[in-house]
């Protein structure tokens, strides 16, 4: 799923020799968590908004070069890896690097979450199951077989939890035969954590996404 159309080129990229005053003004006028810094046109790292209170207005960015964080994505990074990078670094903005390590723009977390919400997993009508099984015992091929053996379409599935060697998988299926599918999962020794056919689970996820949008725009 292409996300390159969501690349932002309007956000600043600071040079290592810039005054820190510019960075302070940027953070105070925005809700972004980070901003990129370059040296001789090449990506050097990111300054974090969390360090704002430690910044001294009469200093230069170079005085804080050892505070720089170094996460980024490439133009061809797929959207799932982009989401993972957002989560792993607790950021709401990601720099995108080109072949010459130049900053070509940024991804905004709100935009990428919006792409996720627009996938068929969310937009197709159907039911949601959340199942759990030992990490060594489950397989996606088995999950697909369980759903399809009940003459129901598998719309999508992804891992949403992993704890103490037990994996949790969220499954979106066609609306038909939900009870039969639940019973089949149980026969295959899956624990049913959640199951419905009225899309309440999707409504909850969308509500959380709306809350995220409002939070990021405060």
Secondary structure, DSSP 8 states (H G I E B T S, - for coil): ---GGG-B-SS--EETTSBHHHHHHHHHT---SEEEEEETTEEEEEEEGGGGGG--TTSBGGGGGGG-B---EETT--HHHHHHHHHHTT-SEEEEE-TTS-EEEEEEHHHHHHHHHTSHHHHS--EEEEEEEETTT--HHHHHHHHHTTT--EEEEEEEEEETTEEEEEEEE-STTHHHHHHHHHHTT-EEEEEESS-HHHHHHHHHHHHHHHHHT-
